[in-house]
Amino acid sequence: MIEYILMITTIGGAIIALMQKDLLKAAILTGIPGASLAFLYQYLMAPDVALTQAIVGSAIVPVFIALAVKKTRRVVESKESGESGGK
């Protein structure tokens, strides 16, 4: 029963992340499916896979995506302000 709840949480978290308009929120919400998969792997008696999924899927990947969004957002904002300032 718990495995079905974790699978639904994984799918629901991915859908919620996809529906976000704000890219930074979406990047942070990508950690939900990773965390629920880590719990699912732990429940299925695979602690090594669960630990790897917890570190990579719910910590490293969302942080890298959030950093990429922040870096590209600054470039876009500076280009837009440069174009409007020249008129």
C-alpha positions in Angstrom: 0.0 0.0 0.0 2.8 2.4 0.9 4.5 1.8 -2.4 1.4 3.0 -4.3 1.3 6.2 -2.2 4.9 6.9 -3.0 4.4 6.3 -6.7 1.4 8.7 -6.7 3.5 11.2 -4.9 6.3 10.9 -7.4 4.0 11.4 -10.4 2.1 14.2 -8.6 5.3 16.0 -7.7 6.5 15.8 -11.3 3.2 17.2 -12.6 3.2 20.0 -10.1 6.8 20.9 -11.1 5.8 20.9 -14.7 2.8 23.2 -14.2 4.7 26.0 -12.5 5.1 29.3 -14.3 8.0 30.4 -12.2 11.1 28.4 -13.3 12.8 28.8 -9.9 9.8 27.2 -8.1 9.8 24.4 -10.7 13.5 23.8 -10.1 12.9 23.5 -6.4 9.9 21.3 -6.8 11.8 18.8 -8.9 13.2 17.5 -5.6 9.8 16.1 -4.6 9.8 13.1 -7.1 13.5 12.5 -6.2 12.7 12.3 -2.5 9.7 10.1 -2.9 11.7 7.8 -5.1 14.4 7.6 -2.4 11.7 6.6 0.1 10.4 4.0 -2.3 13.8 2.5 -2.8 14.3 2.4 0.9 11.0 0.6 1.3 12.0 -1.9 -1.3 15.2 -2.7 0.7 17.7 -1.0 -1.6 19.4 1.4 0.8 22.4 2.1 -1.5 20.1 3.2 -4.3 17.9 5.1 -1.9 20.9 7.1 -0.6 22.1 7.9 -4.1 18.7 9.0 -5.2 18.3 11.1 -2.1 21.6 12.9 -2.7 21.4 13.3 -6.5 17.6 13.4 -7.2 16.4 15.6 -4.4 19.5 17.7 -3.6 22.0 18.1 -6.4 19.8 18.2 -9.5 17.3 20.8 -8.1 20.2 23.0 -6.9 22.0 22.8 -10.3 18.7 23.7 -12.1 18.0 26.6 -9.8 21.5 27.9 -10.3 21.1 27.7 -14.1 17.8 29.5 -13.9 19.3 32.3 -11.7 22.3 32.7 -14.0 20.2 32.9 -17.2 17.6 35.1 -15.6 20.3 37.7 -14.8 21.5 37.8 -18.4 18.0 38.2 -19.8 17.2 40.9 -17.3 20.3 42.9 -18.1 19.7 42.6 -21.8 16.1 43.8 -21.4 17.1 46.8 -19.2 19.9 47.7 -21.7 17.5 47.8 -24.6 14.9 49.9 -22.8 17.5 52.3 -21.4 18.8 53.1 -24.9 15.4 54.4 -26.3 
